[in-house]
Each structure stands twice: as C-alpha cells, then as structure tokens.
Amino acid sequence: MNKQKRTEIFERLRAANPHPTTELHYTTPFELLIAVILSAQATDKGVNKATARLFAVANTPAEILALKEDGLKRYIKTIGLFNSKAANIIKTCAILKEQYNSEVPQTRESLEALPGVGRKTANVILNTAFGQPTIAVDTHIFRVSNRTRIAPGKNVLEVERKLVRLIPEAFKLDAHHWLILHGRYVCVARKPRCGACVIEDLCEYKQKVVE
C-alpha cells in the first residue's frame, strides 16, 4: 500500500468520526487505568457495568486499597479473570500510592512496571489519558492492519511499529481509536461488512464481499 492511499484511508476515517475516543467509561487517568486492566479478555460493555458500581464507591488508589482484594472482587466478579485482575489492581494501587503520590505515571517504563499493565495497556493510557501518539494493537487493529494491508505484520509488535512509522503525523493521535472502532463494527472478524465500509475501494483485502 502506498502513502497516498494510506493518507486517503485516514482522511475518510476522520471525516466519518472526527473525534474518536475509547468506549470505556472513565473520568480520570486512574479510572482509565483500572478499566483498561479489567478489559483484557473482556468486553468494554462488561467492564463499564462493573466500573460503574466500583467507581461509585472507590475511584482512587487509597479507596480501592481500603476495599482490600476480597472487597474489590465483589465489584468485578462478572469480568473474566477477576481473581488475578483484583490481585494486580491492589498491587498497582499500592505502588501508585507509595511511589507516585497516587497519580498515574506518564512514561511507558513506569506504566509497564505496574502489575497487570503490559505494552498494550500502557499504550492506551499514554494515548487516551495523556495525548501521546501511541498505538495499542489489539485483535481488532491487528486484523484491520493485515486485512487492509495498511500495516501488515506477523505479530502485534511488528504491526505497531509499522503503524507508528507509516501513519501520517496528522492522524497518529487518533489512529488507534479509528482502527479499533473500524474493526469492532465494520471490518469484523468472520464476515467483514465491506458494503458499508467507507474505505472499501482503498482496502487491499482480496476476499471482499460487497453486498
């Protein structure tokens, strides 16, 4: 795929959705951090239901620590892997309180040192909470990048590096959200909705089904 076509793709995605954002509900960087930790192998809808209850009673490191692990589990037990997530969140809250004055750090290294936070989670926080042009490659973005040929790669890190290198600067800040939403609602896994796709004529997917 050439630069001109890639630029046109992002121009169309921007025109269709000028101000994209995460579908996770949050009001502070800390709330976003907790929501993203919980979102691993879970739906945003399921996470939002749990955090609506949780954040109503505890939305700071100190307040979540006061719940203790068993108390936290009562709020997140509807989410997959809630036992390990609860343990990681309690450990993360303790580190934030002791080392960062209960604030969420703004560097990749510091974020990835927190229990339950990997590269993808760190990228989401850096991008969505702190406005850095990072790209968190999840299953949706991996699929869209390979299927359209915007940035094909064999693994998520390869795709991430290609996206960072190839996406024009003007689109980098919002690219993560455009691609994830496109993969979630249009370029879906089993039967992509090519006929409803605003970039269908630019996409290089060889098995398009336009109805």
Contacts in CASP RR format, 6 or more apart in sequence:
PFRMAT RR
TARGET T0000
AUTHOR 0000-0000-0000
METHOD contacts of the structure
MODEL  1
MNKQKRTEIFERLRAANPHPTTELHYTTPFELLIAVILSAQATDKGVNKA
TARLFAVANTPAEILALKEDGLKRYIKTIGLFNSKAANIIKTCAILKEQY
NSEVPQTRESLEALPGVGRKTANVILNTAFGQPTIAVDTHIFRVSNRTRI
APGKNVLEVERKLVRLIPEAFKLDAHHWLILHGRYVCVARKPRCGACVIE
DLCEYKQKVVE
1 148 0 8 1.000
1 149 0 8 1.000
1 150 0 8 1.000
1 204 0 8 1.000
3 166 0 8 1.000
3 168 0 8 1.000
5 202 0 8 1.000
6 150 0 8 1.000
6 166 0 8 1.000
6 167 0 8 1.000
6 168 0 8 1.000
7 168 0 8 1.000
7 171 0 8 1.000
8 199 0 8 1.000
8 202 0 8 1.000
9 148 0 8 1.000
9 150 0 8 1.000
9 199 0 8 1.000
9 202 0 8 1.000
9 203 0 8 1.000
10 167 0 8 1.000
10 168 0 8 1.000
10 170 0 8 1.000
10 171 0 8 1.000
10 175 0 8 1.000
10 178 0 8 1.000
12 198 0 8 1.000
12 199 0 8 1.000
12 202 0 8 1.000
13 171 0 8 1.000
13 178 0 8 1.000
13 179 0 8 1.000
13 182 0 8 1.000
13 198 0 8 1.000
13 199 0 8 1.000
14 171 0 8 1.000
14 174 0 8 1.000
14 178 0 8 1.000
15 198 0 8 1.000
16 198 0 8 1.000
17 177 0 8 1.000
17 178 0 8 1.000
17 181 0 8 1.000
19 174 0 8 1.000
20 174 0 8 1.000
20 177 0 8 1.000
20 178 0 8 1.000
20 181 0 8 1.000
21 128 0 8 1.000
21 177 0 8 1.000
22 32 0 8 1.000
22 44 0 8 1.000
22 124 0 8 1.000
22 128 0 8 1.000
22 177 0 8 1.000
23 44 0 8 1.000
23 45 0 8 1.000
23 48 0 8 1.000
23 181 0 8 1.000
24 32 0 8 1.000
24 35 0 8 1.000
24 36 0 8 1.000
24 39 0 8 1.000
24 44 0 8 1.000
24 47 0 8 1.000
24 48 0 8 1.000
24 51 0 8 1.000
25 35 0 8 1.000
25 48 0 8 1.000
25 51 0 8 1.000
25 52 0 8 1.000
26 32 0 8 1.000
26 35 0 8 1.000
26 51 0 8 1.000
27 55 0 8 1.000
27 59 0 8 1.000
28 59 0 8 1.000
29 103 0 8 1.000
29 104 0 8 1.000
29 125 0 8 1.000
29 129 0 8 1.000
29 130 0 8 1.000
30 59 0 8 1.000
30 60 0 8 1.000
30 61 0 8 1.000
30 96 0 8 1.000
30 102 0 8 1.000
30 103 0 8 1.000
30 104 0 8 1.000
31 51 0 8 1.000
31 55 0 8 1.000
31 59 0 8 1.000
32 104 0 8 1.000
32 124 0 8 1.000
32 125 0 8 1.000
32 128 0 8 1.000
32 129 0 8 1.000
33 92 0 8 1.000
33 104 0 8 1.000
33 114 0 8 1.000
33 117 0 8 1.000
33 121 0 8 1.000
33 125 0 8 1.000
33 129 0 8 1.000
34 51 0 8 1.000
34 54 0 8 1.000
34 64 0 8 1.000
34 89 0 8 1.000
35 47 0 8 1.000
35 48 0 8 1.000
35 51 0 8 1.000
36 121 0 8 1.000
36 124 0 8 1.000
36 125 0 8 1.000
37 85 0 8 1.000
37 88 0 8 1.000
37 89 0 8 1.000
37 92 0 8 1.000
37 116 0 8 1.000
37 117 0 8 1.000
37 121 0 8 1.000
38 47 0 8 1.000
38 50 0 8 1.000
38 51 0 8 1.000
38 76 0 8 1.000
38 79 0 8 1.000
38 85 0 8 1.000
38 89 0 8 1.000
39 47 0 8 1.000
40 81 0 8 1.000
40 85 0 8 1.000
40 121 0 8 1.000
41 80 0 8 1.000
41 81 0 8 1.000
42 79 0 8 1.000
42 80 0 8 1.000
42 81 0 8 1.000
46 78 0 8 1.000
46 79 0 8 1.000
47 79 0 8 1.000
49 78 0 8 1.000
50 75 0 8 1.000
50 76 0 8 1.000
50 78 0 8 1.000
50 79 0 8 1.000
53 75 0 8 1.000
54 64 0 8 1.000
54 72 0 8 1.000
54 75 0 8 1.000
54 76 0 8 1.000
57 63 0 8 1.000
57 67 0 8 1.000
57 75 0 8 1.000
58 64 0 8 1.000
58 66 0 8 1.000
58 67 0 8 1.000
58 72 0 8 1.000
60 102 0 8 1.000
61 92 0 8 1.000
61 93 0 8 1.000
61 94 0 8 1.000
61 96 0 8 1.000
61 97 0 8 1.000
61 102 0 8 1.000
62 93 0 8 1.000
62 97 0 8 1.000
62 102 0 8 1.000
64 72 0 8 1.000
64 89 0 8 1.000
64 90 0 8 1.000
64 93 0 8 1.000
65 90 0 8 1.000
65 93 0 8 1.000
65 94 0 8 1.000
65 97 0 8 1.000
67 75 0 8 1.000
68 90 0 8 1.000
69 86 0 8 1.000
69 87 0 8 1.000
69 90 0 8 1.000
72 86 0 8 1.000
72 89 0 8 1.000
72 90 0 8 1.000
73 82 0 8 1.000
73 83 0 8 1.000
73 86 0 8 1.000
76 82 0 8 1.000
76 85 0 8 1.000
76 86 0 8 1.000
79 85 0 8 1.000
85 116 0 8 1.000
87 115 0 8 1.000
88 115 0 8 1.000
88 116 0 8 1.000
89 115 0 8 1.000
89 116 0 8 1.000
91 114 0 8 1.000
91 115 0 8 1.000
92 114 0 8 1.000
92 115 0 8 1.000
92 116 0 8 1.000
92 117 0 8 1.000
95 113 0 8 1.000
95 114 0 8 1.000
95 115 0 8 1.000
96 102 0 8 1.000
96 103 0 8 1.000
96 104 0 8 1.000
96 114 0 8 1.000
100 110 0 8 1.000
104 111 0 8 1.000
104 125 0 8 1.000
104 129 0 8 1.000
105 111 0 8 1.000
106 126 0 8 1.000
106 130 0 8 1.000
108 119 0 8 1.000
108 122 0 8 1.000
108 123 0 8 1.000
108 126 0 8 1.000
108 134 0 8 1.000
111 117 0 8 1.000
111 118 0 8 1.000
111 121 0 8 1.000
111 122 0 8 1.000
111 125 0 8 1.000
111 126 0 8 1.000
112 118 0 8 1.000
112 119 0 8 1.000
112 122 0 8 1.000
117 125 0 8 1.000
119 136 0 8 1.000
119 157 0 8 1.000
120 136 0 8 1.000
120 137 0 8 1.000
120 138 0 8 1.000
120 156 0 8 1.000
121 136 0 8 1.000
122 134 0 8 1.000
123 134 0 8 1.000
123 135 0 8 1.000
123 136 0 8 1.000
123 137 0 8 1.000
123 160 0 8 1.000
123 176 0 8 1.000
124 136 0 8 1.000
124 176 0 8 1.000
126 132 0 8 1.000
126 134 0 8 1.000
127 133 0 8 1.000
127 134 0 8 1.000
127 135 0 8 1.000
127 136 0 8 1.000
127 173 0 8 1.000
127 176 0 8 1.000
128 176 0 8 1.000
131 173 0 8 1.000
133 164 0 8 1.000
133 169 0 8 1.000
133 172 0 8 1.000
133 173 0 8 1.000
133 175 0 8 1.000
134 164 0 8 1.000
134 176 0 8 1.000
135 141 0 8 1.000
135 160 0 8 1.000
135 163 0 8 1.000
135 164 0 8 1.000
135 167 0 8 1.000
135 172 0 8 1.000
135 175 0 8 1.000
135 176 0 8 1.000
135 179 0 8 1.000
136 160 0 8 1.000
136 176 0 8 1.000
137 145 0 8 1.000
137 156 0 8 1.000
137 157 0 8 1.000
137 159 0 8 1.000
137 160 0 8 1.000
137 163 0 8 1.000
138 156 0 8 1.000
138 180 0 8 1.000
139 189 0 8 1.000
140 179 0 8 1.000
140 180 0 8 1.000
140 182 0 8 1.000
140 183 0 8 1.000
140 184 0 8 1.000
140 187 0 8 1.000
141 159 0 8 1.000
141 163 0 8 1.000
141 176 0 8 1.000
141 179 0 8 1.000
141 180 0 8 1.000
141 183 0 8 1.000
142 156 0 8 1.000
142 159 0 8 1.000
143 183 0 8 1.000
143 187 0 8 1.000
143 189 0 8 1.000
144 150 0 8 1.000
144 179 0 8 1.000
144 182 0 8 1.000
144 183 0 8 1.000
144 187 0 8 1.000
145 151 0 8 1.000
145 152 0 8 1.000
145 153 0 8 1.000
145 159 0 8 1.000
145 162 0 8 1.000
145 163 0 8 1.000
145 179 0 8 1.000
146 152 0 8 1.000
146 153 0 8 1.000
146 159 0 8 1.000
147 187 0 8 1.000
147 192 0 8 1.000
147 203 0 8 1.000
147 205 0 8 1.000
148 187 0 8 1.000
148 199 0 8 1.000
148 202 0 8 1.000
148 203 0 8 1.000
148 204 0 8 1.000
148 205 0 8 1.000
149 203 0 8 1.000
149 204 0 8 1.000
149 205 0 8 1.000
150 163 0 8 1.000
150 166 0 8 1.000
150 179 0 8 1.000
151 159 0 8 1.000
151 162 0 8 1.000
151 163 0 8 1.000
151 166 0 8 1.000
151 167 0 8 1.000
152 159 0 8 1.000
152 162 0 8 1.000
153 159 0 8 1.000
153 162 0 8 1.000
163 175 0 8 1.000
163 179 0 8 1.000
164 172 0 8 1.000
167 175 0 8 1.000
171 178 0 8 1.000
182 199 0 8 1.000
185 193 0 8 1.000
186 192 0 8 1.000
186 193 0 8 1.000
186 196 0 8 1.000
186 197 0 8 1.000
187 193 0 8 1.000
187 197 0 8 1.000
191 209 0 8 1.000
192 205 0 8 1.000
192 208 0 8 1.000
192 209 0 8 1.000
194 200 0 8 1.000
194 203 0 8 1.000
194 205 0 8 1.000
194 208 0 8 1.000
194 209 0 8 1.000
194 210 0 8 1.000
194 211 0 8 1.000
195 209 0 8 1.000
195 210 0 8 1.000
195 211 0 8 1.000
197 203 0 8 1.000
200 208 0 8 1.000
200 210 0 8 1.000
END
